[in-house]
Amino acid sequence: MYKSYDDLPLMLSAHDVAEVLGISKSSACVLAKEKGFPTLKIGARVVVPREKFIGWINKNISK
């Protein structure tokens, strides 16, 4: 389990996103397809840049 944002890898997988948000991996995959969620496609793999993910959390936490 990650204890701080600094512990996160530079590029997060769906598993990492799920663990941080406390949701299932399938819910993280659905979230990754939503407009506005910061993903980056590398070949067939979809990852989430750590800094963009943190920004997304901060932007959406006040909603």
N, C-alpha and C positions, 0 to 999 in steps of 0.2 A: 504494500500500500504506500502511496506517495504521501509524504508529510508536508511538502511545500511545493510551490511551483518550480523552485530551483531543482527539485528532484526529478522533474519530468524530462523525458528525452526530447531532443530538438524536434523530432517528427513523431507524432503520436499515431498509434494504430487505433482501430475501432475498439480493441480491447482496453487500451490505455484510456481512451475517452470514456468508455463505460465505467471503468474503475474510478476515475476522478469524479464523475457525475453521479455515481451510485445507481446506474441503470444497467440493463442487460446489454450484451453485445449487439443483439439484433436491434434494439432501440437506438443504439449508437450508430448503426449502419443506416437506419431510417433518418436520423438526425443529420447525418453527413450528406444526405441527398436534398435537404431543405435549402431553399434559397437563403443566402446570407450566412450560411455556415461555412467557415474557412477551410476548404479542402484543397489539396494539391494532388493532381494525378501524376504518378510516375510510372509509366508503362501501364500495366494492368492494376497497379496498386494505388490505393487512395490513402493519403496520409494527411495529418493536420499539423501545420507548423505550430510549435509551442507558443510563440509570441502572439500569433493570430488567435489561437484558442483562448489564451488569457484575456486578450482584448475582447473577444466575443462574450466571455463570461462576464467581464466587467460592464460591458454595454447592456447585457440582458438581465443582470442581477437586479437592476432598479425597476424593471417592468412589472 
